[in-house]
């Protein structure tokens, strides 16, 4: 799933989380996390872990942060009707 990396970095900075901190929270080595940060491609389970750790959920979800690679549609339970 593609990620708005600029927004993710801003959220990490706001919550004083380094890339090394987040990589540890995700259970991956730092170099692997850096590669994910470079291409913006994270799995849904990784995104959920980041949402809890950074935190990305402050009562109002950040749906614009994570987008589907193929359609660009936000992956927050949207139906086909919602995507149009």
PyMOL Python script that loads the backbone (N, CA, C, O; Angstrom):
from pymol import cmd

cmd.read_pdbstr("""\
ATOM      1  N   UNK A   1       0.855  -1.168   0.000  1.00  0.00           N
ATOM      2  CA  UNK A   1       0.000   0.000   0.000  1.00  0.00           C
ATOM      3  C   UNK A   1       0.901   1.232   0.000  1.00  0.00           C
ATOM      4  O   UNK A   1       1.811   1.335   0.822  1.00  0.00           O
ATOM      5  N   UNK A   2       0.657   2.147  -0.902  1.00  0.00           N
ATOM      6  CA  UNK A   2       1.459   3.363  -0.987  1.00  0.00           C
ATOM      7  C   UNK A   2       1.122   4.307   0.161  1.00  0.00           C
ATOM      8  O   UNK A   2      -0.016   4.372   0.627  1.00  0.00           O
ATOM      9  N   UNK A   3       2.124   5.022   0.595  1.00  0.00           N
ATOM     10  CA  UNK A   3       1.996   5.899   1.748  1.00  0.00           C
ATOM     11  C   UNK A   3       2.442   7.304   1.388  1.00  0.00           C
ATOM     12  O   UNK A   3       3.402   7.480   0.638  1.00  0.00           O
ATOM     13  N   UNK A   4       1.754   8.301   1.917  1.00  0.00           N
ATOM     14  CA  UNK A   4       2.174   9.685   1.751  1.00  0.00           C
ATOM     15  C   UNK A   4       3.350   9.890   2.703  1.00  0.00           C
ATOM     16  O   UNK A   4       3.170  10.165   3.890  1.00  0.00           O
ATOM     17  N   UNK A   5       4.552   9.750   2.158  1.00  0.00           N
ATOM     18  CA  UNK A   5       5.747   9.746   2.994  1.00  0.00           C
ATOM     19  C   UNK A   5       5.990  11.091   3.671  1.00  0.00           C
ATOM     20  O   UNK A   5       6.466  11.137   4.806  1.00  0.00           O
ATOM     21  N   UNK A   6       5.674  12.161   2.998  1.00  0.00           N
ATOM     22  CA  UNK A   6       5.861  13.487   3.605  1.00  0.00           C
ATOM     23  C   UNK A   6       4.979  13.630   4.851  1.00  0.00           C
ATOM     24  O   UNK A   6       5.420  14.148   5.877  1.00  0.00           O
ATOM     25  N   UNK A   7       3.740  13.168   4.748  1.00  0.00           N
ATOM     26  CA  UNK A   7       2.824  13.232   5.883  1.00  0.00           C
ATOM     27  C   UNK A   7       3.270  12.277   6.996  1.00  0.00           C
ATOM     28  O   UNK A   7       3.194  12.619   8.176  1.00  0.00           O
ATOM     29  N   UNK A   8       3.731  11.087   6.620  1.00  0.00           N
ATOM     30  CA  UNK A   8       4.206  10.135   7.623  1.00  0.00           C
ATOM     31  C   UNK A   8       5.403  10.706   8.380  1.00  0.00           C
ATOM     32  O   UNK A   8       5.461  10.621   9.606  1.00  0.00           O
ATOM     33  N   UNK A   9       6.346  11.281   7.661  1.00  0.00           N
ATOM     34  CA  UNK A   9       7.519  11.874   8.318  1.00  0.00           C
ATOM     35  C   UNK A   9       7.101  13.020   9.250  1.00  0.00           C
ATOM     36  O   UNK A   9       7.654  13.174  10.339  1.00  0.00           O
ATOM     37  N   UNK A  10       6.127  13.814   8.816  1.00  0.00           N
ATOM     38  CA  UNK A  10       5.642  14.920   9.652  1.00  0.00           C
ATOM     39  C   UNK A  10       5.011  14.388  10.940  1.00  0.00           C
ATOM     40  O   UNK A  10       5.244  14.933  12.018  1.00  0.00           O
ATOM     41  N   UNK A  11       4.212  13.322  10.824  1.00  0.00           N
ATOM     42  CA  UNK A  11       3.590  12.724  12.010  1.00  0.00           C
ATOM     43  C   UNK A  11       4.647  12.145  12.940  1.00  0.00           C
ATOM     44  O   UNK A  11       4.554  12.294  14.158  1.00  0.00           O
ATOM     45  N   UNK A  12       5.652  11.485  12.368  1.00  0.00           N
ATOM     46  CA  UNK A  12       6.729  10.929  13.178  1.00  0.00           C
ATOM     47  C   UNK A  12       7.472  12.042  13.915  1.00  0.00           C
ATOM     48  O   UNK A  12       7.782  11.914  15.100  1.00  0.00           O
ATOM     49  N   UNK A  13       7.748  13.109  13.220  1.00  0.00           N
ATOM     50  CA  UNK A  13       8.463  14.230  13.836  1.00  0.00           C
ATOM     51  C   UNK A  13       7.627  14.872  14.939  1.00  0.00           C
ATOM     52  O   UNK A  13       8.144  15.196  16.008  1.00  0.00           O
ATOM     53  N   UNK A  14       6.339  15.055  14.677  1.00  0.00           N
ATOM     54  CA  UNK A  14       5.439  15.668  15.658  1.00  0.00           C
ATOM     55  C   UNK A  14       5.402  14.853  16.951  1.00  0.00           C
ATOM     56  O   UNK A  14       5.357  15.415  18.045  1.00  0.00           O
ATOM     57  N   UNK A  15       5.423  13.520  16.818  1.00  0.00           N
ATOM     58  CA  UNK A  15       5.346  12.635  17.984  1.00  0.00           C
ATOM     59  C   UNK A  15       6.733  12.187  18.461  1.00  0.00           C
ATOM     60  O   UNK A  15       6.848  11.260  19.262  1.00  0.00           O
ATOM     61  N   UNK A  16       7.786  12.853  17.962  1.00  0.00           N
ATOM     62  CA  UNK A  16       9.165  12.548  18.375  1.00  0.00           C
ATOM     63  C   UNK A  16       9.530  11.075  18.193  1.00  0.00           C
ATOM     64  O   UNK A  16      10.123  10.460  19.079  1.00  0.00           O
ATOM     65  N   UNK A  17       9.178  10.530  17.062  1.00  0.00           N
ATOM     66  CA  UNK A  17       9.512   9.144  16.726  1.00  0.00           C
ATOM     67  C   UNK A  17      10.529   9.157  15.594  1.00  0.00           C
ATOM     68  O   UNK A  17      10.297   9.774  14.555  1.00  0.00           O
ATOM     69  N   UNK A  18      11.650   8.480  15.790  1.00  0.00           N
ATOM     70  CA  UNK A  18      12.652   8.379  14.740  1.00  0.00           C
ATOM     71  C   UNK A  18      12.354   7.165  13.872  1.00  0.00           C
ATOM     72  O   UNK A  18      11.550   6.308  14.238  1.00  0.00           O
ATOM     73  N   UNK A  19      13.010   7.102  12.721  1.00  0.00           N
ATOM     74  CA  UNK A  19      12.842   5.931  11.860  1.00  0.00           C
ATOM     75  C   UNK A  19      13.337   4.680  12.574  1.00  0.00           C
ATOM     76  O   UNK A  19      12.776   3.599  12.397  1.00  0.00           O
ATOM     77  N   UNK A  20      14.363   4.822  13.363  1.00  0.00           N
ATOM     78  CA  UNK A  20      14.874   3.677  14.123  1.00  0.00           C
ATOM     79  C   UNK A  20      13.848   3.217  15.161  1.00  0.00           C
ATOM     80  O   UNK A  20      13.651   2.015  15.339  1.00  0.00           O
ATOM     81  N   UNK A  21      13.198   4.154  15.845  1.00  0.00           N
ATOM     82  CA  UNK A  21      12.148   3.808  16.817  1.00  0.00           C
ATOM     83  C   UNK A  21      11.023   3.033  16.144  1.00  0.00           C
ATOM     84  O   UNK A  21      10.581   1.996  16.639  1.00  0.00           O
ATOM     85  N   UNK A  22      10.571   3.552  15.013  1.00  0.00           N
ATOM     86  CA  UNK A  22       9.438   2.933  14.314  1.00  0.00           C
ATOM     87  C   UNK A  22       9.839   1.570  13.767  1.00  0.00           C
ATOM     88  O   UNK A  22       9.044   0.631  13.813  1.00  0.00           O
ATOM     89  N   UNK A  23      11.064   1.445  13.247  1.00  0.00           N
ATOM     90  CA  UNK A  23      11.503   0.144  12.726  1.00  0.00           C
ATOM     91  C   UNK A  23      11.494  -0.905  13.837  1.00  0.00           C
ATOM     92  O   UNK A  23      11.086  -2.045  13.612  1.00  0.00           O
ATOM     93  N   UNK A  24      11.940  -0.523  15.030  1.00  0.00           N
ATOM     94  CA  UNK A  24      11.909  -1.456  16.169  1.00  0.00           C
ATOM     95  C   UNK A  24      10.475  -1.836  16.522  1.00  0.00           C
ATOM     96  O   UNK A  24      10.189  -3.002  16.796  1.00  0.00           O
ATOM     97  N   UNK A  25       9.575  -0.857  16.516  1.00  0.00           N
ATOM     98  CA  UNK A  25       8.165  -1.121  16.845  1.00  0.00           C
ATOM     99  C   UNK A  25       7.530  -2.067  15.829  1.00  0.00           C
ATOM    100  O   UNK A  25       6.641  -2.847  16.169  1.00  0.00           O
ATOM    101  N   UNK A  26       7.990  -1.994  14.584  1.00  0.00           N
ATOM    102  CA  UNK A  26       7.463  -2.874  13.541  1.00  0.00           C
ATOM    103  C   UNK A  26       8.151  -4.235  13.525  1.00  0.00           C
ATOM    104  O   UNK A  26       7.707  -5.150  12.831  1.00  0.00           O
ATOM    105  N   UNK A  27       9.233  -4.369  14.289  1.00  0.00           N
ATOM    106  CA  UNK A  27       9.948  -5.640  14.343  1.00  0.00           C
ATOM    107  C   UNK A  27      10.790  -5.901  13.109  1.00  0.00           C
ATOM    108  O   UNK A  27      10.980  -7.052  12.716  1.00  0.00           O
ATOM    109  N   UNK A  28      11.295  -4.842  12.496  1.00  0.00           N
ATOM    110  CA  UNK A  28      12.154  -5.027  11.322  1.00  0.00           C
ATOM    111  C   UNK A  28      13.477  -4.310  11.554  1.00  0.00           C
ATOM    112  O   UNK A  28      13.581  -3.402  12.378  1.00  0.00           O
ATOM    113  N   UNK A  29      14.474  -4.742  10.810  1.00  0.00           N
ATOM    114  CA  UNK A  29      15.773  -4.099  10.930  1.00  0.00           C
ATOM    115  C   UNK A  29      15.695  -2.712  10.310  1.00  0.00           C
ATOM    116  O   UNK A  29      14.877  -2.452   9.428  1.00  0.00           O
ATOM    117  N   UNK A  30      16.557  -1.836  10.785  1.00  0.00           N
ATOM    118  CA  UNK A  30      16.528  -0.436  10.381  1.00  0.00           C
ATOM    119  C   UNK A  30      16.689  -0.270   8.873  1.00  0.00           C
ATOM    120  O   UNK A  30      15.997   0.551   8.270  1.00  0.00           O
ATOM    121  N   UNK A  31      17.586  -1.031   8.255  1.00  0.00           N
ATOM    122  CA  UNK A  31      17.822  -0.881   6.812  1.00  0.00           C
ATOM    123  C   UNK A  31      16.581  -1.252   6.004  1.00  0.00           C
ATOM    124  O   UNK A  31      16.296  -0.626   4.983  1.00  0.00           O
ATOM    125  N   UNK A  32      15.850  -2.257   6.449  1.00  0.00           N
ATOM    126  CA  UNK A  32      14.612  -2.638   5.752  1.00  0.00           C
ATOM    127  C   UNK A  32      13.572  -1.533   5.874  1.00  0.00           C
ATOM    128  O   UNK A  32      12.881  -1.208   4.908  1.00  0.00           O
ATOM    129  N   UNK A  33      13.466  -0.958   7.070  1.00  0.00           N
ATOM    130  CA  UNK A  33      12.518   0.136   7.262  1.00  0.00           C
ATOM    131  C   UNK A  33      12.883   1.322   6.375  1.00  0.00           C
ATOM    132  O   UNK A  33      11.997   1.946   5.791  1.00  0.00           O
ATOM    133  N   UNK A  34      14.164   1.641   6.265  1.00  0.00           N
ATOM    134  CA  UNK A  34      14.594   2.744   5.399  1.00  0.00           C
ATOM    135  C   UNK A  34      14.185   2.497   3.952  1.00  0.00           C
ATOM    136  O   UNK A  34      13.775   3.425   3.255  1.00  0.00           O
ATOM    137  N   UNK A  35      14.293   1.245   3.497  1.00  0.00           N
ATOM    138  CA  UNK A  35      13.859   0.925   2.128  1.00  0.00           C
ATOM    139  C   UNK A  35      12.356   1.148   1.970  1.00  0.00           C
ATOM    140  O   UNK A  35      11.910   1.680   0.954  1.00  0.00           O
ATOM    141  N   UNK A  36      11.580   0.745   2.968  1.00  0.00           N
ATOM    142  CA  UNK A  36      10.131   0.987   2.928  1.00  0.00           C
ATOM    143  C   UNK A  36       9.837   2.485   2.914  1.00  0.00           C
ATOM    144  O   UNK A  36       8.944   2.943   2.201  1.00  0.00           O
ATOM    145  N   UNK A  37      10.590   3.240   3.701  1.00  0.00           N
ATOM    146  CA  UNK A  37      10.391   4.692   3.731  1.00  0.00           C
ATOM    147  C   UNK A  37      10.746   5.319   2.383  1.00  0.00           C
ATOM    148  O   UNK A  37      10.131   6.298   1.962  1.00  0.00           O
ATOM    149  N   UNK A  38      11.732   4.750   1.721  1.00  0.00           N
ATOM    150  CA  UNK A  38      12.166   5.286   0.434  1.00  0.00           C
ATOM    151  C   UNK A  38      11.099   5.103  -0.643  1.00  0.00           C
ATOM    152  O   UNK A  38      10.825   6.023  -1.413  1.00  0.00           O
ATOM    153  N   UNK A  39      10.490   3.896  -0.695  1.00  0.00           N
ATOM    154  CA  UNK A  39       9.490   3.657  -1.743  1.00  0.00           C
ATOM    155  C   UNK A  39       8.053   3.839  -1.265  1.00  0.00           C
ATOM    156  O   UNK A  39       7.127   3.827  -2.077  1.00  0.00           O
ATOM    157  N   UNK A  40       7.855   4.007   0.042  1.00  0.00           N
ATOM    158  CA  UNK A  40       6.514   4.271   0.569  1.00  0.00           C
ATOM    159  C   UNK A  40       5.591   3.078   0.547  1.00  0.00           C
ATOM    160  O   UNK A  40       4.371   3.240   0.583  1.00  0.00           O
ATOM    161  N   UNK A  41       6.146   1.877   0.488  1.00  0.00           N
ATOM    162  CA  UNK A  41       5.340   0.669   0.360  1.00  0.00           C
ATOM    163  C   UNK A  41       5.352  -0.117   1.663  1.00  0.00           C
ATOM    164  O   UNK A  41       6.366  -0.712   2.028  1.00  0.00           O
ATOM    165  N   UNK A  42       4.212  -0.118   2.366  1.00  0.00           N
ATOM    166  CA  UNK A  42       4.077  -0.845   3.623  1.00  0.00           C
ATOM    167  C   UNK A  42       2.888  -1.792   3.521  1.00  0.00           C
ATOM    168  O   UNK A  42       1.942  -1.526   2.780  1.00  0.00           O
ATOM    169  N   UNK A  43       2.935  -2.900   4.267  1.00  0.00           N
ATOM    170  CA  UNK A  43       1.789  -3.804   4.324  1.00  0.00           C
ATOM    171  C   UNK A  43       0.729  -3.190   5.244  1.00  0.00           C
ATOM    172  O   UNK A  43       1.013  -2.271   6.011  1.00  0.00           O
ATOM    173  N   UNK A  44      -0.455  -3.699   5.154  1.00  0.00           N
ATOM    174  CA  UNK A  44      -1.541  -3.196   5.997  1.00  0.00           C
ATOM    175  C   UNK A  44      -1.228  -3.449   7.470  1.00  0.00           C
ATOM    176  O   UNK A  44      -1.500  -2.594   8.312  1.00  0.00           O
ATOM    177  N   UNK A  45      -0.661  -4.611   7.791  1.00  0.00           N
ATOM    178  CA  UNK A  45      -0.334  -4.886   9.199  1.00  0.00           C
ATOM    179  C   UNK A  45       0.752  -3.931   9.707  1.00  0.00           C
ATOM    180  O   UNK A  45       0.712  -3.513  10.864  1.00  0.00           O
ATOM    181  N   UNK A  46       1.715  -3.587   8.859  1.00  0.00           N
ATOM    182  CA  UNK A  46       2.731  -2.615   9.252  1.00  0.00           C
ATOM    183  C   UNK A  46       2.106  -1.249   9.487  1.00  0.00           C
ATOM    184  O   UNK A  46       2.475  -0.544  10.427  1.00  0.00           O
ATOM    185  N   UNK A  47       1.173  -0.881   8.646  1.00  0.00           N
ATOM    186  CA  UNK A  47       0.486   0.403   8.794  1.00  0.00           C
ATOM    187  C   UNK A  47      -0.292   0.448  10.102  1.00  0.00           C
ATOM    188  O   UNK A  47      -0.270   1.455  10.809  1.00  0.00           O
ATOM    189  N   UNK A  48      -0.979  -0.648  10.423  1.00  0.00           N
ATOM    190  CA  UNK A  48      -1.731  -0.693  11.679  1.00  0.00           C
ATOM    191  C   UNK A  48      -0.802  -0.554  12.882  1.00  0.00           C
ATOM    192  O   UNK A  48      -1.131   0.139  13.845  1.00  0.00           O
ATOM    193  N   UNK A  49       0.361  -1.214  12.827  1.00  0.00           N
ATOM    194  CA  UNK A  49       1.322  -1.089  13.926  1.00  0.00           C
ATOM    195  C   UNK A  49       1.819   0.347  14.036  1.00  0.00           C
ATOM    196  O   UNK A  49       1.958   0.878  15.137  1.00  0.00           O
ATOM    197  N   UNK A  50       2.091   0.981  12.877  1.00  0.00           N
ATOM    198  CA  UNK A  50       2.544   2.374  12.906  1.00  0.00           C
ATOM    199  C   UNK A  50       1.470   3.287  13.464  1.00  0.00           C
ATOM    200  O   UNK A  50       1.767   4.230  14.198  1.00  0.00           O
ATOM    201  N   UNK A  51       0.205   3.005  13.113  1.00  0.00           N
ATOM    202  CA  UNK A  51      -0.903   3.838  13.596  1.00  0.00           C
ATOM    203  C   UNK A  51      -0.990   3.790  15.114  1.00  0.00           C
ATOM    204  O   UNK A  51      -1.351   4.783  15.746  1.00  0.00           O
ATOM    205  N   UNK A  52      -0.667   2.661  15.695  1.00  0.00           N
ATOM    206  CA  UNK A  52      -0.685   2.543  17.148  1.00  0.00           C
ATOM    207  C   UNK A  52       0.557   3.168  17.778  1.00  0.00           C
ATOM    208  O   UNK A  52       0.466   3.814  18.822  1.00  0.00           O
ATOM    209  N   UNK A  53       1.710   2.978  17.150  1.00  0.00           N
ATOM    210  CA  UNK A  53       2.962   3.412  17.768  1.00  0.00           C
ATOM    211  C   UNK A  53       3.224   4.904  17.621  1.00  0.00           C
ATOM    212  O   UNK A  53       3.715   5.531  18.560  1.00  0.00           O
ATOM    213  N   UNK A  54       2.913   5.488  16.477  1.00  0.00           N
ATOM    214  CA  UNK A  54       3.367   6.871  16.246  1.00  0.00           C
ATOM    215  C   UNK A  54       2.629   7.901  17.098  1.00  0.00           C
ATOM    216  O   UNK A  54       3.362   8.792  17.527  1.00  0.00           O
ATOM    217  N   UNK A  55       1.442   7.971  17.411  1.00  0.00           N
ATOM    218  CA  UNK A  55       0.212   7.384  16.870  1.00  0.00           C
ATOM    219  C   UNK A  55      -0.324   8.218  15.711  1.00  0.00           C
ATOM    220  O   UNK A  55      -0.180   9.440  15.683  1.00  0.00           O
ATOM    221  N   UNK A  56      -0.934   7.543  14.777  1.00  0.00           N
ATOM    222  CA  UNK A  56      -1.529   8.236  13.634  1.00  0.00           C
ATOM    223  C   UNK A  56      -3.021   8.426  13.815  1.00  0.00           C
ATOM    224  O   UNK A  56      -3.677   9.058  12.987  1.00  0.00           O
ATOM    225  N   UNK A  57      -3.562   7.880  14.898  1.00  0.00           N
ATOM    226  CA  UNK A  57      -4.992   7.999  15.163  1.00  0.00           C
ATOM    227  C   UNK A  57      -5.196   8.843  16.412  1.00  0.00           C
ATOM    228  O   UNK A  57      -4.993   8.373  17.531  1.00  0.00           O
ATOM    229  N   UNK A  58      -5.593  10.075  16.213  1.00  0.00           N
ATOM    230  CA  UNK A  58      -5.835  10.974  17.347  1.00  0.00           C
ATOM    231  C   UNK A  58      -7.331  11.252  17.489  1.00  0.00           C
ATOM    232  O   UNK A  58      -7.744  12.337  17.900  1.00  0.00           O
ATOM    233  N   UNK A  59      -8.135  10.236  17.135  1.00  0.00           N
ATOM    234  CA  UNK A  59      -9.579  10.416  17.182  1.00  0.00           C
ATOM    235  C   UNK A  59     -10.143  10.758  15.814  1.00  0.00           C
ATOM    236  O   UNK A  59     -11.339  10.597  15.570  1.00  0.00           O
ATOM    237  N   UNK A  60      -9.300  11.220  14.941  1.00  0.00           N
ATOM    238  CA  UNK A  60      -9.709  11.469  13.558  1.00  0.00           C
ATOM    239  C   UNK A  60      -8.674  10.796  12.673  1.00  0.00           C
ATOM    240  O   UNK A  60      -7.531  11.245  12.586  1.00  0.00           O
ATOM    241  N   UNK A  61      -9.067   9.749  12.036  1.00  0.00           N
ATOM    242  CA  UNK A  61      -8.147   8.946  11.222  1.00  0.00           C
ATOM    243  C   UNK A  61      -7.458   9.804  10.173  1.00  0.00           C
ATOM    244  O   UNK A  61      -7.967  10.858   9.790  1.00  0.00           O
ATOM    245  N   UNK A  62      -6.322   9.359   9.719  1.00  0.00           N
ATOM    246  CA  UNK A  62      -5.551  10.035   8.687  1.00  0.00           C
ATOM    247  C   UNK A  62      -5.701   9.250   7.376  1.00  0.00           C
ATOM    248  O   UNK A  62      -4.723   8.662   6.913  1.00  0.00           O
ATOM    249  N   UNK A  63      -6.889   9.222   6.767  1.00  0.00           N
ATOM    250  CA  UNK A  63      -7.097   8.362   5.599  1.00  0.00           C
ATOM    251  C   UNK A  63      -6.268   8.774   4.393  1.00  0.00           C
ATOM    252  O   UNK A  63      -5.997   7.940   3.529  1.00  0.00           O
ATOM    253  N   UNK A  64      -5.862  10.021   4.310  1.00  0.00           N
ATOM    254  CA  UNK A  64      -5.084  10.476   3.163  1.00  0.00           C
ATOM    255  C   UNK A  64      -3.637  10.006   3.221  1.00  0.00           C
ATOM    256  O   UNK A  64      -2.892  10.171   2.255  1.00  0.00           O
ATOM    257  N   UNK A  65      -3.236   9.426   4.335  1.00  0.00           N
ATOM    258  CA  UNK A  65      -1.856   9.005   4.515  1.00  0.00           C
ATOM    259  C   UNK A  65      -1.540   7.710   3.767  1.00  0.00           C
ATOM    260  O   UNK A  65      -0.422   7.528   3.284  1.00  0.00           O
ATOM    261  N   UNK A  66      -2.513   6.819   3.671  1.00  0.00           N
ATOM    262  CA  UNK A  66      -2.290   5.523   3.048  1.00  0.00           C
ATOM    263  C   UNK A  66      -3.240   5.328   1.886  1.00  0.00           C
ATOM    264  O   UNK A  66      -4.456   5.412   2.059  1.00  0.00           O
ATOM    265  N   UNK A  67      -2.702   5.069   0.701  1.00  0.00           N
ATOM    266  CA  UNK A  67      -3.517   4.925  -0.505  1.00  0.00           C
ATOM    267  C   UNK A  67      -3.218   3.604  -1.201  1.00  0.00           C
ATOM    268  O   UNK A  67      -2.103   3.084  -1.150  1.00  0.00           O
ATOM    269  N   UNK A  68      -4.248   3.082  -1.851  1.00  0.00           N
ATOM    270  CA  UNK A  68      -4.129   1.870  -2.641  1.00  0.00           C
ATOM    271  C   UNK A  68      -3.223   2.143  -3.834  1.00  0.00           C
ATOM    272  O   UNK A  68      -3.371   3.180  -4.480  1.00  0.00           O
ATOM    273  N   UNK A  69      -2.291   1.250  -4.149  1.00  0.00           N
ATOM    274  CA  UNK A  69      -1.363   1.448  -5.264  1.00  0.00           C
ATOM    275  C   UNK A  69      -2.075   1.564  -6.601  1.00  0.00           C
ATOM    276  O   UNK A  69      -1.747   2.437  -7.405  1.00  0.00           O
ATOM    277  N   UNK A  70      -3.040   0.697  -6.846  1.00  0.00           N
ATOM    278  CA  UNK A  70      -3.660   0.620  -8.166  1.00  0.00           C
ATOM    279  C   UNK A  70      -4.582   1.791  -8.458  1.00  0.00           C
ATOM    280  O   UNK A  70      -4.448   2.445  -9.492  1.00  0.00           O
ATOM    281  N   UNK A  71      -5.505   2.057  -7.568  1.00  0.00           N
ATOM    282  CA  UNK A  71      -6.529   3.059  -7.862  1.00  0.00           C
ATOM    283  C   UNK A  71      -6.248   4.419  -7.248  1.00  0.00           C
ATOM    284  O   UNK A  71      -6.817   5.425  -7.671  1.00  0.00           O
ATOM    285  N   UNK A  72      -5.371   4.452  -6.249  1.00  0.00           N
ATOM    286  CA  UNK A  72      -5.147   5.703  -5.546  1.00  0.00           C
ATOM    287  C   UNK A  72      -6.240   5.975  -4.523  1.00  0.00           C
ATOM    288  O   UNK A  72      -6.219   7.007  -3.852  1.00  0.00           O
ATOM    289  N   UNK A  73      -7.194   5.059  -4.399  1.00  0.00           N
ATOM    290  CA  UNK A  73      -8.299   5.241  -3.458  1.00  0.00           C
ATOM    291  C   UNK A  73      -7.817   4.952  -2.045  1.00  0.00           C
ATOM    292  O   UNK A  73      -6.951   4.102  -1.839  1.00  0.00           O
ATOM    293  N   UNK A  74      -8.358   5.635  -1.110  1.00  0.00           N
ATOM    294  CA  UNK A  74      -8.009   5.451   0.284  1.00  0.00           C
ATOM    295  C   UNK A  74      -8.537   4.103   0.749  1.00  0.00           C
ATOM    296  O   UNK A  74      -9.671   3.739   0.438  1.00  0.00           O
ATOM    297  N   UNK A  75      -7.721   3.359   1.492  1.00  0.00           N
ATOM    298  CA  UNK A  75      -8.084   2.030   1.973  1.00  0.00           C
ATOM    299  C   UNK A  75      -8.712   2.099   3.353  1.00  0.00           C
ATOM    300  O   UNK A  75      -8.199   1.475   4.282  1.00  0.00           O
ATOM    301  N   UNK A  76      -9.770   2.814   3.517  1.00  0.00           N
ATOM    302  CA  UNK A  76     -10.422   2.936   4.818  1.00  0.00           C
ATOM    303  C   UNK A  76     -11.872   2.481   4.722  1.00  0.00           C
ATOM    304  O   UNK A  76     -12.780   3.180   5.171  1.00  0.00           O
ATOM    305  N   UNK A  77     -12.082   1.307   4.136  1.00  0.00           N
ATOM    306  CA  UNK A  77     -13.417   0.751   4.089  1.00  0.00           C
ATOM    307  C   UNK A  77     -14.339   1.434   3.089  1.00  0.00           C
ATOM    308  O   UNK A  77     -15.558   1.413   3.259  1.00  0.00           O
ATOM    309  N   UNK A  78     -13.780   2.031   2.063  1.00  0.00           N
ATOM    310  CA  UNK A  78     -14.623   2.676   1.063  1.00  0.00           C
ATOM    311  C   UNK A  78     -15.230   1.633   0.140  1.00  0.00           C
ATOM    312  O   UNK A  78     -14.581   0.649  -0.215  1.00  0.00           O
ATOM    313  N   UNK A  79     -16.443   1.849  -0.235  1.00  0.00           N
ATOM    314  CA  UNK A  79     -17.077   0.988  -1.220  1.00  0.00           C
ATOM    315  C   UNK A  79     -16.794   1.581  -2.598  1.00  0.00           C
ATOM    316  O   UNK A  79     -16.294   2.700  -2.710  1.00  0.00           O
ATOM    317  N   UNK A  80     -17.117   0.827  -3.641  1.00  0.00           N
ATOM    318  CA  UNK A  80     -16.931   1.353  -4.999  1.00  0.00           C
ATOM    319  C   UNK A  80     -17.716   2.632  -5.210  1.00  0.00           C
ATOM    320  O   UNK A  80     -17.261   3.524  -5.925  1.00  0.00           O
ATOM    321  N   UNK A  81     -18.881   2.735  -4.603  1.00  0.00           N
ATOM    322  CA  UNK A  81     -19.711   3.923  -4.720  1.00  0.00           C
ATOM    323  C   UNK A  81     -19.011   5.124  -4.092  1.00  0.00           C
ATOM    324  O   UNK A  81     -19.101   6.237  -4.610  1.00  0.00           O
ATOM    325  N   UNK A  82     -18.313   4.904  -2.978  1.00  0.00           N
ATOM    326  CA  UNK A  82     -17.622   5.978  -2.272  1.00  0.00           C
ATOM    327  C   UNK A  82     -16.408   6.499  -3.053  1.00  0.00           C
ATOM    328  O   UNK A  82     -16.008   7.651  -2.890  1.00  0.00           O
ATOM    329  N   UNK A  83     -15.827   5.644  -3.897  1.00  0.00           N
ATOM    330  CA  UNK A  83     -14.613   5.999  -4.617  1.00  0.00           C
ATOM    331  C   UNK A  83     -14.879   6.920  -5.800  1.00  0.00           C
ATOM    332  O   UNK A  83     -13.955   7.548  -6.317  1.00  0.00           O
ATOM    333  N   UNK A  84     -16.129   7.004  -6.230  1.00  0.00           N
ATOM    334  CA  UNK A  84     -16.433   7.835  -7.410  1.00  0.00           C
ATOM    335  C   UNK A  84     -16.718   9.253  -7.035  1.00  0.00           C
ATOM    336  O   UNK A  84     -16.990  10.079  -7.906  1.00  0.00           O
TER     337      UNK A  84
END
""", "prot")
cmd.dss("prot")
cmd.show_as("cartoon", "prot")
cmd.util.cbc("prot")
cmd.orient("prot")
